[in-house]
Amino acid sequence: MPHLLHIDSSIQGERSVSRRLTARAAAAWRRAHPGGTITYRDLGAEPLPHLDAAGGLARMTPPDRHTAEQRASWELSARLVDEVKRADTVLLGLPLYNFGAPSSVKAWVDHLITPGAAYDPASGTGLLGDRQFIVLASRGGGYGADTPRAGWDHAEPWLPHGLSMTGLRPQFITAELTLAPVNPAMAALVPLAEQSLAAAEHAIDQLWLPAASAAA
């Protein structure tokens, strides 16, 4: 039975564009997989603990030598890896905060980098690569090659590198200039923001169409 892992990370609630995009994608996935099941994780509402001095060294310590804190951290990582392994498709909402990924997403990635579960430490082979990984990104400004802040988006370029050991390969669909409708200084950019959002929504709607329909 097809299974979807749907992850949000925005702290903006109903105002969030990335949540709007992941909700649209999840609905499209349901239509394409009417018998499928879904696991939902909200990193914005329930952030994961960051790796710290008490438990974070669990990944470099033999399990039979784990402290109680290391055992708890290791078990949480194992559950998060298992969530990914059970999914045929992973959806991740990725807003841009202060030019980088939300710290909650960084914590999720850190937990996934688990030897023996997410990658083979002997060969370096990733163990999570046989699934679809769709990242729905949102950016308040514009960061294209011809913009003043070209290269300032450090979330989208980082994620493939951060997860490279696991074998997960993200496919990005991005809406930008999302602050234009609410920031008077960006009012002139509203048409471009609307175009970007419409293009992202169209790309989402094409994700799981039958091949014949997608080619039409």
GROMACS elastic network, one bead per residue, 0.5 to 0.9 nm:
[ bonds ]
;  ai    aj funct       b0    kb
    1    33     6  0.88540   500
    1    35     6  0.69028   500
    1    36     6  0.57520   500
    1    37     6  0.74257   500
    2    33     6  0.68683   500
    2    35     6  0.73394   500
    2    37     6  0.64706   500
    2    38     6  0.86999   500
    2    87     6  0.74039   500
    2    88     6  0.61344   500
    2    89     6  0.82636   500
    3    33     6  0.87715   500
    3    36     6  0.54681   500
    3    38     6  0.56394   500
    3    39     6  0.77160   500
    3    86     6  0.68553   500
    3    88     6  0.54515   500
    3    89     6  0.67604   500
    3    90     6  0.88258   500
    4    26     6  0.80725   500
    4    29     6  0.80580   500
    4    30     6  0.89330   500
    4    36     6  0.74684   500
    4    37     6  0.62542   500
    4    39     6  0.62364   500
    4    40     6  0.83523   500
    4    84     6  0.89302   500
    4    86     6  0.82972   500
    4    87     6  0.51689   500
    4    88     6  0.60985   500
    4    89     6  0.50124   500
    4    90     6  0.58952   500
    4    91     6  0.75349   500
    5    37     6  0.87872   500
    5    38     6  0.58536   500
    5    40     6  0.59981   500
    5    41     6  0.77097   500
    5    83     6  0.70780   500
    5    84     6  0.68503   500
    5    86     6  0.82466   500
    5    87     6  0.56989   500
    5    88     6  0.80077   500
    5    89     6  0.63246   500
    5    91     6  0.61441   500
    5    92     6  0.83899   500
    6    22     6  0.74715   500
    6    23     6  0.86520   500
    6    26     6  0.71793   500
    6    38     6  0.70361   500
    6    39     6  0.61369   500
    6    41     6  0.63277   500
    6    42     6  0.84012   500
    6    89     6  0.84463   500
    6    90     6  0.60473   500
    6    92     6  0.63431   500
    6    93     6  0.83982   500
    7    22     6  0.80171   500
    7    39     6  0.84373   500
    7    40     6  0.59142   500
    7    42     6  0.57542   500
    7    43     6  0.70421   500
    7    90     6  0.76536   500
    7    91     6  0.58935   500
    7    93     6  0.62663   500
    8    18     6  0.76773   500
    8    19     6  0.62778   500
    8    22     6  0.73777   500
    8    40     6  0.81514   500
    8    41     6  0.65440   500
    8    43     6  0.59077   500
    8    44     6  0.66161   500
    8    45     6  0.88112   500
    8    91     6  0.81982   500
    8    92     6  0.59663   500
    8    94     6  0.74848   500
    9    18     6  0.83121   500
    9    19     6  0.80328   500
    9    41     6  0.86241   500
    9    42     6  0.59811   500
    9    45     6  0.77056   500
    9    47     6  0.82679   500
    9    92     6  0.77692   500
    9    93     6  0.59369   500
    9    94     6  0.64956   500
    9    95     6  0.74132   500
    9   102     6  0.71637   500
    9   104     6  0.67908   500
    9   105     6  0.67850   500
   10    13     6  0.69241   500
   10    16     6  0.64499   500
   10    17     6  0.86026   500
   10    18     6  0.69444   500
   10    19     6  0.69134   500
   10    42     6  0.83934   500
   10    43     6  0.75841   500
   10    44     6  0.51219   500
   10    45     6  0.82574   500
   10    93     6  0.72389   500
   10    94     6  0.72730   500
   10    95     6  0.62012   500
   10   102     6  0.77654   500
   11    16     6  0.76127   500
   11    43     6  0.85933   500
   11    45     6  0.69083   500
   12    15     6  0.54116   500
   12    17     6  0.85303   500
   12    19     6  0.86216   500
   12    44     6  0.83303   500
   13    16     6  0.55988   500
   13    19     6  0.76836   500
   13    44     6  0.85862   500
   13    45     6  0.88366   500
   14    17     6  0.82840   500
   14    19     6  0.76214   500
   14    20     6  0.79348   500
   15    19     6  0.83149   500
   15    20     6  0.83748   500
   16    19     6  0.53072   500
   16    20     6  0.63742   500
   16    21     6  0.88242   500
   16    95     6  0.84166   500
   16   138     6  0.87760   500
   17    21     6  0.62275   500
   17    22     6  0.86973   500
   17    93     6  0.89543   500
   17    95     6  0.80260   500
   17   137     6  0.85660   500
   17   138     6  0.63999   500
   17   139     6  0.88930   500
   17   175     6  0.80563   500
   17   178     6  0.72640   500
   17   197     6  0.88113   500
   18    21     6  0.50300   500
   18    22     6  0.61764   500
   18    23     6  0.85080   500
   18    92     6  0.87504   500
   18    93     6  0.51613   500
   18    94     6  0.63668   500
   18    95     6  0.60395   500
   18   136     6  0.61127   500
   18   137     6  0.60053   500
   18   138     6  0.55120   500
   18   139     6  0.89290   500
   18   174     6  0.88312   500
   18   175     6  0.82683   500
   19    22     6  0.51222   500
   19    23     6  0.59759   500
   19    24     6  0.84820   500
   19    93     6  0.62967   500
   19    94     6  0.88415   500
   19    95     6  0.89747   500
   19   136     6  0.85059   500
   20    23     6  0.52257   500
   20    24     6  0.62582   500
   20    25     6  0.87123   500
   21    24     6  0.51069   500
   21    25     6  0.61878   500
   21    26     6  0.86098   500
   21    93     6  0.75645   500
   21   136     6  0.62718   500
   21   137     6  0.83066   500
   21   138     6  0.87742   500
   21   175     6  0.88343   500
   21   197     6  0.89900   500
   21   200     6  0.79418   500
   21   201     6  0.70139   500
   21   204     6  0.78814   500
   22    26     6  0.59977   500
   22    27     6  0.85057   500
   22    91     6  0.67282   500
   22    92     6  0.71140   500
   22    93     6  0.60036   500
   22   135     6  0.84873   500
   22   136     6  0.63062   500
   22   204     6  0.89012   500
   23    26     6  0.50856   500
   23    27     6  0.61888   500
   23    28     6  0.86283   500
   24    27     6  0.51702   500
   24    28     6  0.62584   500
   24    29     6  0.86534   500
   24   201     6  0.76815   500
   24   204     6  0.73609   500
   24   205     6  0.80084   500
   25    28     6  0.50243   500
   25    29     6  0.61015   500
   25    30     6  0.86086   500
   25    91     6  0.78250   500
   25   136     6  0.86304   500
   25   201     6  0.84797   500
   25   204     6  0.57565   500
   25   205     6  0.72135   500
   25   207     6  0.81786   500
   26    30     6  0.61834   500
   26    31     6  0.87206   500
   26    38     6  0.87268   500
   26    91     6  0.77765   500
   27    30     6  0.50821   500
   27    31     6  0.63564   500
   27    32     6  0.87748   500
   28    31     6  0.51789   500
   28    32     6  0.63857   500
   28    33     6  0.86415   500
   28   204     6  0.76492   500
   28   205     6  0.64315   500
   28   206     6  0.87073   500
   28   207     6  0.79145   500
   28   208     6  0.70875   500
   28   209     6  0.86974   500
   29    32     6  0.51271   500
   29    33     6  0.59996   500
   29    34     6  0.83082   500
   29    36     6  0.86332   500
   29   207     6  0.81558   500
   29   208     6  0.65431   500
   30    34     6  0.54058   500
   30    35     6  0.79438   500
   30    36     6  0.68433   500
   30    37     6  0.84033   500
   30    38     6  0.88379   500
   31    34     6  0.56063   500
   31   208     6  0.86843   500
   32    35     6  0.89800   500
   32    36     6  0.88372   500
   32   208     6  0.61045   500
   32   209     6  0.71305   500
   32   210     6  0.84665   500
   33    36     6  0.51728   500
   33    37     6  0.85433   500
   33   208     6  0.89039   500
   34    37     6  0.86314   500
   38    87     6  0.84104   500
   39    83     6  0.77948   500
   39    87     6  0.84320   500
   41    44     6  0.89935   500
   41    46     6  0.81182   500
   42    45     6  0.55438   500
   42    46     6  0.58607   500
   42    47     6  0.74233   500
   43    46     6  0.50274   500
   43    48     6  0.67733   500
   43   104     6  0.58987   500
   43   105     6  0.72244   500
   43   108     6  0.82666   500
   44    47     6  0.57912   500
   44   102     6  0.86671   500
   44   104     6  0.69523   500
   44   105     6  0.89549   500
   46   104     6  0.88921   500
   47    50     6  0.87360   500
   47   103     6  0.87567   500
   47   104     6  0.55478   500
   47   105     6  0.85771   500
   47   107     6  0.82126   500
   47   108     6  0.86409   500
   48   104     6  0.64218   500
   48   105     6  0.87236   500
   48   107     6  0.63301   500
   48   108     6  0.67618   500
   48   111     6  0.88328   500
   49    52     6  0.82404   500
   49    73     6  0.84791   500
   49   104     6  0.83403   500
   49   107     6  0.69067   500
   49   108     6  0.87906   500
   50    56     6  0.79384   500
   50   103     6  0.85228   500
   50   104     6  0.80297   500
   50   106     6  0.83833   500
   50   107     6  0.52427   500
   50   108     6  0.83770   500
   50   110     6  0.79978   500
   50   111     6  0.83774   500
   51    54     6  0.81572   500
   51    55     6  0.64917   500
   51    57     6  0.79020   500
   51    73     6  0.78755   500
   51   107     6  0.72193   500
   51   110     6  0.74235   500
   51   111     6  0.77896   500
   52    55     6  0.57672   500
   52    57     6  0.78254   500
   53    56     6  0.57259   500
   53    57     6  0.69404   500
   54    57     6  0.74281   500
   54    58     6  0.88631   500
   54    67     6  0.83979   500
   54    69     6  0.58854   500
   54    70     6  0.66704   500
   54    73     6  0.89792   500
   55    58     6  0.58795   500
   55    59     6  0.89678   500
   55    66     6  0.87094   500
   55    67     6  0.77962   500
   55    68     6  0.81313   500
   55    71     6  0.73820   500
   55    72     6  0.73380   500
   55    73     6  0.54582   500
   55    74     6  0.78486   500
   56    59     6  0.70083   500
   56    60     6  0.85754   500
   56    69     6  0.84691   500
   56    70     6  0.65486   500
   56    73     6  0.67430   500
   56    74     6  0.82765   500
   57    60     6  0.53769   500
   57    61     6  0.62948   500
   57    66     6  0.88912   500
   57    70     6  0.67643   500
   57    73     6  0.88888   500
   58    61     6  0.50624   500
   58    62     6  0.75320   500
   58    63     6  0.74056   500
   58    65     6  0.89464   500
   58    66     6  0.64704   500
   58    67     6  0.83083   500
   58    69     6  0.84565   500
   58    71     6  0.68923   500
   58    72     6  0.89434   500
   58    73     6  0.68965   500
   58    74     6  0.59448   500
   59    62     6  0.78648   500
   59    63     6  0.85686   500
   59    70     6  0.84150   500
   59    73     6  0.89651   500
   59    74     6  0.70627   500
   59   113     6  0.85300   500
   59   114     6  0.64309   500
   59   115     6  0.69796   500
   60   115     6  0.88836   500
   61    64     6  0.83181   500
   61    65     6  0.65802   500
   61    66     6  0.65812   500
   61    70     6  0.85333   500
   62    65     6  0.54588   500
   62    66     6  0.67163   500
   63    66     6  0.52008   500
   63    67     6  0.88681   500
   63    70     6  0.85960   500
   63    71     6  0.74370   500
   63    74     6  0.85625   500
   64    67     6  0.88741   500
   66    69     6  0.76804   500
   66    70     6  0.53137   500
   66    71     6  0.55435   500
   66    74     6  0.88885   500
   67    70     6  0.50746   500
   67    71     6  0.60711   500
   67    72     6  0.86160   500
   68    71     6  0.51238   500
   68    72     6  0.62904   500
   68    73     6  0.87263   500
   69    72     6  0.51868   500
   69    73     6  0.62495   500
   69    74     6  0.86145   500
   70    73     6  0.50661   500
   70    74     6  0.60167   500
   70    75     6  0.84972   500
   71    74     6  0.50936   500
   71    75     6  0.60760   500
   71    76     6  0.85971   500
   72    75     6  0.51701   500
   72    76     6  0.62330   500
   72    77     6  0.87017   500
   73    76     6  0.51942   500
   73    77     6  0.63089   500
   73    78     6  0.87025   500
   73   111     6  0.83650   500
   74    77     6  0.51148   500
   74    78     6  0.61980   500
   74    79     6  0.87394   500
   74   111     6  0.82830   500
   74   114     6  0.83403   500
   75    79     6  0.62883   500
   75    80     6  0.87354   500
   76    79     6  0.51240   500
   76    80     6  0.63231   500
   76    81     6  0.86869   500
   76   111     6  0.77370   500
   77    80     6  0.51090   500
   77    81     6  0.61539   500
   77    82     6  0.85004   500
   77   108     6  0.85772   500
   77   110     6  0.86213   500
   77   112     6  0.61379   500
   77   113     6  0.82972   500
   77   114     6  0.69801   500
   78    81     6  0.51542   500
   78    82     6  0.60758   500
   78    83     6  0.86528   500
   78   111     6  0.81758   500
   78   112     6  0.79555   500
   78   114     6  0.76534   500
   78   117     6  0.71496   500
   78   118     6  0.88989   500
   79    82     6  0.50002   500
   79    83     6  0.62318   500
   79    84     6  0.88593   500
   80    83     6  0.50755   500
   80    84     6  0.66355   500
   80    85     6  0.87974   500
   80   108     6  0.79182   500
   80   111     6  0.72236   500
   80   112     6  0.66825   500
   81    84     6  0.52387   500
   81    85     6  0.62393   500
   81    86     6  0.87682   500
   81   111     6  0.79018   500
   81   112     6  0.56695   500
   81   113     6  0.86312   500
   81   114     6  0.79259   500
   81   117     6  0.68736   500
   81   118     6  0.64874   500
   81   128     6  0.84317   500
   82    86     6  0.60970   500
   82    87     6  0.86654   500
   82   117     6  0.83414   500
   83    86     6  0.54103   500
   83    87     6  0.66235   500
   84    87     6  0.52794   500
   84    88     6  0.81774   500
   84    89     6  0.83803   500
   84    90     6  0.70550   500
   84   112     6  0.89929   500
   84   128     6  0.73276   500
   84   131     6  0.86670   500
   85    88     6  0.78061   500
   85   118     6  0.87890   500
   85   127     6  0.86042   500
   85   128     6  0.64525   500
   85   130     6  0.88968   500
   85   131     6  0.83164   500
   87    90     6  0.64210   500
   87   131     6  0.72045   500
   87   132     6  0.86412   500
   88   130     6  0.79560   500
   88   131     6  0.50600   500
   88   132     6  0.62970   500
   88   133     6  0.86726   500
   89   131     6  0.56996   500
   89   133     6  0.58216   500
   89   134     6  0.75024   500
   90   131     6  0.75475   500
   90   132     6  0.61736   500
   90   134     6  0.61180   500
   90   135     6  0.81995   500
   91   132     6  0.84855   500
   91   133     6  0.61514   500
   91   135     6  0.58612   500
   91   136     6  0.73067   500
   92   133     6  0.77829   500
   92   134     6  0.63891   500
   92   136     6  0.60645   500
   92   137     6  0.81863   500
   93   134     6  0.87369   500
   93   135     6  0.59783   500
   93   137     6  0.59316   500
   93   138     6  0.80226   500
   94   101     6  0.68216   500
   94   102     6  0.75888   500
   94   105     6  0.78510   500
   94   135     6  0.66289   500
   94   136     6  0.59213   500
   94   138     6  0.63899   500
   94   139     6  0.88353   500
   94   155     6  0.79176   500
   94   156     6  0.82818   500
   95   100     6  0.84958   500
   95   101     6  0.67689   500
   95   102     6  0.70904   500
   95   136     6  0.82006   500
   95   137     6  0.54926   500
   95   139     6  0.61463   500
   95   140     6  0.84282   500
   95   155     6  0.83369   500
   96    99     6  0.57515   500
   96   100     6  0.55079   500
   96   101     6  0.55208   500
   96   102     6  0.69290   500
   96   137     6  0.75053   500
   96   138     6  0.62570   500
   96   139     6  0.52850   500
   96   140     6  0.72878   500
   96   153     6  0.73103   500
   96   154     6  0.82511   500
   96   155     6  0.64775   500
   96   156     6  0.85388   500
   97   100     6  0.52919   500
   97   101     6  0.59110   500
   97   102     6  0.58194   500
   97   103     6  0.88243   500
   97   139     6  0.82854   500
   97   140     6  0.88202   500
   97   155     6  0.84775   500
   98   101     6  0.80311   500
   98   102     6  0.85507   500
   98   153     6  0.88150   500
   99   139     6  0.87768   500
   99   152     6  0.59351   500
   99   153     6  0.50669   500
   99   154     6  0.56616   500
   99   155     6  0.69209   500
  100   103     6  0.84982   500
  100   152     6  0.83915   500
  100   153     6  0.62925   500
  100   156     6  0.81559   500
  100   158     6  0.84843   500
  101   104     6  0.81022   500
  101   105     6  0.64559   500
  101   106     6  0.68741   500
  101   153     6  0.88365   500
  101   154     6  0.71423   500
  101   156     6  0.78502   500
  101   158     6  0.83427   500
  101   159     6  0.83302   500
  102   105     6  0.54310   500
  102   106     6  0.66940   500
  102   107     6  0.89050   500
  102   155     6  0.83559   500
  103   107     6  0.61851   500
  103   108     6  0.86406   500
  104   107     6  0.50660   500
  104   108     6  0.62931   500
  104   109     6  0.87396   500
  105   109     6  0.62209   500
  105   110     6  0.85563   500
  106   109     6  0.51125   500
  106   110     6  0.61209   500
  106   111     6  0.86724   500
  106   159     6  0.87770   500
  106   162     6  0.84193   500
  107   111     6  0.62294   500
  107   112     6  0.86797   500
  108   111     6  0.52324   500
  108   112     6  0.63537   500
  109   112     6  0.50667   500
  109   113     6  0.65343   500
  109   159     6  0.84843   500
  109   162     6  0.68154   500
  109   163     6  0.66069   500
  110   113     6  0.54439   500
  110   114     6  0.81445   500
  110   162     6  0.82232   500
  110   163     6  0.87633   500
  111   114     6  0.65880   500
  112   115     6  0.89294   500
  112   117     6  0.83864   500
  112   118     6  0.63859   500
  112   163     6  0.80015   500
  112   166     6  0.76035   500
  113   117     6  0.83213   500
  113   118     6  0.61608   500
  113   119     6  0.74367   500
  113   162     6  0.87353   500
  113   163     6  0.74997   500
  113   165     6  0.71380   500
  113   166     6  0.67826   500
  114   117     6  0.56224   500
  114   118     6  0.53496   500
  114   119     6  0.67791   500
  114   166     6  0.85433   500
  115   118     6  0.60595   500
  115   119     6  0.53906   500
  115   120     6  0.61049   500
  115   121     6  0.56331   500
  116   119     6  0.55545   500
  116   120     6  0.51593   500
  116   121     6  0.64118   500
  116   122     6  0.89926   500
  116   127     6  0.85731   500
  117   120     6  0.73607   500
  117   127     6  0.71048   500
  117   128     6  0.87474   500
  117   166     6  0.89368   500
  118   125     6  0.88046   500
  118   126     6  0.61416   500
  118   127     6  0.50536   500
  118   128     6  0.60127   500
  118   165     6  0.77314   500
  118   166     6  0.51691   500
  118   167     6  0.81646   500
  119   122     6  0.88776   500
  119   123     6  0.84554   500
  119   124     6  0.62253   500
  119   125     6  0.55047   500
  119   128     6  0.75762   500
  119   165     6  0.62594   500
  119   166     6  0.53175   500
  119   167     6  0.77836   500
  120   123     6  0.56523   500
  120   124     6  0.51473   500
  120   125     6  0.52008   500
  120   126     6  0.64291   500
  120   127     6  0.70747   500
  120   165     6  0.89007   500
  120   166     6  0.88421   500
  121   124     6  0.51220   500
  121   125     6  0.74741   500
  122   125     6  0.80819   500
  123   126     6  0.88825   500
  124   165     6  0.69165   500
  124   166     6  0.88082   500
  125   165     6  0.70719   500
  125   166     6  0.74578   500
  125   167     6  0.73575   500
  126   129     6  0.64000   500
  126   164     6  0.76171   500
  126   165     6  0.53534   500
  126   168     6  0.76693   500
  127   130     6  0.77947   500
  127   165     6  0.85056   500
  127   166     6  0.57370   500
  127   167     6  0.61189   500
  127   168     6  0.83913   500
  128   131     6  0.69931   500
  128   166     6  0.54293   500
  128   167     6  0.52599   500
  128   168     6  0.56559   500
  129   132     6  0.80464   500
  129   133     6  0.88300   500
  129   166     6  0.67353   500
  129   169     6  0.67706   500
  130   167     6  0.78709   500
  130   168     6  0.77369   500
  131   168     6  0.74860   500
  131   169     6  0.86293   500
  132   168     6  0.80649   500
  132   169     6  0.77687   500
  132   170     6  0.78117   500
  132   171     6  0.81346   500
  133   168     6  0.67518   500
  133   169     6  0.62973   500
  133   170     6  0.50009   500
  133   171     6  0.61386   500
  133   172     6  0.87226   500
  134   169     6  0.86701   500
  134   170     6  0.57391   500
  134   172     6  0.61405   500
  134   173     6  0.75604   500
  135   170     6  0.61476   500
  135   171     6  0.58858   500
  135   173     6  0.62646   500
  135   174     6  0.81376   500
  136   171     6  0.85475   500
  136   172     6  0.61030   500
  136   173     6  0.50989   500
  136   174     6  0.58988   500
  136   175     6  0.80364   500
  136   200     6  0.84084   500
  136   204     6  0.87971   500
  137   155     6  0.89500   500
  137   156     6  0.77412   500
  137   172     6  0.68447   500
  137   173     6  0.61177   500
  137   175     6  0.63504   500
  137   176     6  0.82413   500
  138   173     6  0.86321   500
  138   174     6  0.56188   500
  138   176     6  0.56055   500
  138   177     6  0.82252   500
  138   178     6  0.70085   500
  139   142     6  0.71038   500
  139   143     6  0.82718   500
  139   153     6  0.82671   500
  139   174     6  0.76171   500
  139   175     6  0.63726   500
  139   177     6  0.60483   500
  139   178     6  0.60906   500
  139   179     6  0.80318   500
  140   175     6  0.85986   500
  140   176     6  0.58029   500
  140   180     6  0.74527   500
  141   149     6  0.85664   500
  141   176     6  0.59615   500
  141   178     6  0.66633   500
  141   179     6  0.66404   500
  141   180     6  0.77748   500
  141   186     6  0.89044   500
  142   147     6  0.66557   500
  142   148     6  0.83979   500
  142   149     6  0.71059   500
  142   150     6  0.77689   500
  142   176     6  0.59353   500
  142   177     6  0.54819   500
  142   178     6  0.89158   500
  143   146     6  0.79626   500
  143   147     6  0.58841   500
  143   148     6  0.75233   500
  143   149     6  0.52676   500
  143   151     6  0.63679   500
  143   152     6  0.64973   500
  143   153     6  0.64624   500
  143   176     6  0.81352   500
  143   177     6  0.89243   500
  144   147     6  0.54497   500
  144   148     6  0.85206   500
  144   149     6  0.75800   500
  144   150     6  0.52374   500
  144   151     6  0.75478   500
  145   148     6  0.84465   500
  145   149     6  0.83083   500
  145   150     6  0.51159   500
  145   151     6  0.74470   500
  146   149     6  0.84597   500
  146   150     6  0.66701   500
  147   150     6  0.52758   500
  149   152     6  0.54537   500
  149   153     6  0.81639   500
  150   153     6  0.75555   500
  151   154     6  0.73026   500
  152   155     6  0.89951   500
  153   156     6  0.66091   500
  153   157     6  0.74339   500
  154   157     6  0.57974   500
  154   158     6  0.59768   500
  154   159     6  0.87354   500
  155   158     6  0.52142   500
  155   159     6  0.62430   500
  156   159     6  0.56879   500
  156   160     6  0.76674   500
  156   172     6  0.79140   500
  157   160     6  0.66046   500
  157   161     6  0.74030   500
  158   161     6  0.53507   500
  158   162     6  0.59893   500
  158   163     6  0.87048   500
  159   163     6  0.61634   500
  159   164     6  0.82619   500
  159   170     6  0.77722   500
  160   163     6  0.53718   500
  160   164     6  0.56959   500
  160   168     6  0.77111   500
  160   169     6  0.63669   500
  160   170     6  0.63535   500
  161   165     6  0.80860   500
  162   165     6  0.76237   500
  162   166     6  0.89080   500
  163   166     6  0.55336   500
  163   167     6  0.69149   500
  163   168     6  0.61375   500
  163   169     6  0.77114   500
  163   170     6  0.88589   500
  164   167     6  0.54988   500
  164   168     6  0.64941   500
  164   169     6  0.73775   500
  165   168     6  0.79886   500
  166   169     6  0.87524   500
  173   199     6  0.88699   500
  173   200     6  0.58424   500
  173   201     6  0.86651   500
  173   203     6  0.70881   500
  173   204     6  0.75231   500
  174   196     6  0.77991   500
  174   197     6  0.79645   500
  174   199     6  0.86388   500
  174   200     6  0.59642   500
  175   178     6  0.69608   500
  175   193     6  0.76393   500
  175   194     6  0.89580   500
  175   195     6  0.88507   500
  175   196     6  0.52480   500
  175   197     6  0.50115   500
  175   198     6  0.83108   500
  175   199     6  0.77764   500
  175   200     6  0.57936   500
  175   201     6  0.86347   500
  176   179     6  0.82622   500
  176   192     6  0.86766   500
  176   193     6  0.62894   500
  176   196     6  0.61237   500
  176   197     6  0.71946   500
  177   180     6  0.55975   500
  177   181     6  0.85368   500
  177   186     6  0.84254   500
  177   189     6  0.73219   500
  177   190     6  0.77418   500
  177   192     6  0.74187   500
  177   194     6  0.85344   500
  177   196     6  0.77341   500
  177   197     6  0.87712   500
  178   181     6  0.69518   500
  178   182     6  0.83306   500
  178   190     6  0.85103   500
  178   193     6  0.60290   500
  178   194     6  0.84377   500
  178   196     6  0.87144   500
  178   197     6  0.80170   500
  179   182     6  0.55164   500
  179   183     6  0.57808   500
  179   186     6  0.74397   500
  179   190     6  0.87073   500
  179   193     6  0.82774   500
  180   183     6  0.52581   500
  180   184     6  0.72780   500
  180   185     6  0.77976   500
  180   187     6  0.56724   500
  180   188     6  0.78679   500
  180   189     6  0.59441   500
  180   190     6  0.52587   500
  180   191     6  0.88835   500
  180   192     6  0.88351   500
  180   193     6  0.65791   500
  181   184     6  0.75873   500
  181   186     6  0.74928   500
  181   187     6  0.65482   500
  181   189     6  0.83239   500
  181   190     6  0.58432   500
  181   193     6  0.79342   500
  181   194     6  0.89500   500
  182   185     6  0.89532   500
  182   186     6  0.80934   500
  182   187     6  0.80472   500
  183   186     6  0.54493   500
  183   187     6  0.66495   500
  184   187     6  0.51112   500
  184   188     6  0.85704   500
  185   188     6  0.78484   500
  185   189     6  0.89974   500
  186   189     6  0.54266   500
  186   190     6  0.70699   500
  187   190     6  0.55089   500
  187   191     6  0.86902   500
  188   191     6  0.73363   500
  188   192     6  0.84792   500
  189   192     6  0.53137   500
  189   193     6  0.61991   500
  189   194     6  0.87290   500
  190   194     6  0.61269   500
  190   195     6  0.85964   500
  191   194     6  0.51062   500
  191   195     6  0.62442   500
  191   196     6  0.86714   500
  192   195     6  0.50157   500
  192   196     6  0.61521   500
  192   197     6  0.86329   500
  193   196     6  0.50984   500
  193   197     6  0.61875   500
  193   198     6  0.85402   500
  194   197     6  0.51764   500
  194   198     6  0.60383   500
  194   199     6  0.85170   500
  195   198     6  0.51186   500
  195   199     6  0.60921   500
  195   200     6  0.86224   500
  196   199     6  0.51537   500
  196   200     6  0.62590   500
  196   201     6  0.86847   500
  197   200     6  0.50903   500
  197   201     6  0.61589   500
  197   202     6  0.85689   500
  198   201     6  0.50844   500
  198   202     6  0.60957   500
  198   203     6  0.85912   500
  199   202     6  0.50677   500
  199   203     6  0.61674   500
  199   204     6  0.86403   500
  200   203     6  0.51076   500
  200   204     6  0.62467   500
  200   205     6  0.86970   500
  201   204     6  0.50708   500
  201   205     6  0.62317   500
  201   206     6  0.88012   500
  202   205     6  0.50662   500
  202   206     6  0.64330   500
  202   207     6  0.89916   500
  203   206     6  0.52415   500
  203   207     6  0.65767   500
  204   207     6  0.53435   500
  204   208     6  0.83073   500
  205   208     6  0.73172   500
  205   209     6  0.75007   500
  206   209     6  0.54915   500
  206   210     6  0.88799   500
  206   213     6  0.88386   500
  206   214     6  0.63474   500
  207   214     6  0.85002   500
  208   211     6  0.84101   500
  208   214     6  0.84950   500
  209   212     6  0.80678   500
  209   213     6  0.61314   500
  209   214     6  0.56898   500
  210   213     6  0.53335   500
  210   214     6  0.61826   500
  210   215     6  0.87026   500
  211   214     6  0.51316   500
  211   215     6  0.62063   500
  211   216     6  0.87233   500
  212   215     6  0.52885   500
  212   216     6  0.63274   500
  213   216     6  0.52001   500
